[in-house]
Amino acid sequence: MLQKAFETARDTDPNSLEAALRAIRDYEWEVKSGQIDPELGLDVLLARM
């Protein structure tokens, strides 16, 4: 299991990881500010990833 995690981390593009973290940050802000429904927003976020 650890070997698979290491291989996945090694093969991950830093730019795509950064984009995913930004999308999560934006989702959190939109939920906390009441702009989107948490469940629907999470579905959309996961579909984009």
N, C-alpha and C positions, 0 to 999 in steps of 0.2 A: 504494500500500500504506500509506503513512504517513497519507494522508488518511482512509482507512477506519479505521485505528487511532484517529485523533483523534476521528472521529465516534462510534465505539463508546465511547470513554472519556467523551466529553461526554454521551452518552445513558445512561450507567450510573448507577443509583441508589446513592448512598453507603451507604445502609442495607443493600442487598443485597450490596455489596462487603464491608462489615464482617462480615456474617453468614457469607459465604464464607470470609473469613480466619479467623474463629473456628472454623469447621468444620474447616479445614485444621489449625489449631493443636490442636484436640481429637483429630483423627485421629493426628497425630504423637505426641502424648502417649500415646494408647492403644497405639500400635504399640511405642513405646519401653518402655512399662511391661509389655508382654507380654499385654495384655488382649484384643487382636484380632490376627488374621492379617493381615499387611501387604497381600497381594493382594486378599483378600476385603474388607477394610476400604476399600481404595482404590476397588474397584468400587462399594461402597455410597456412599462419599463422592461419587463422580462422578455416580451416579444421582440423588443429592439435589440436585445443582447443576443 
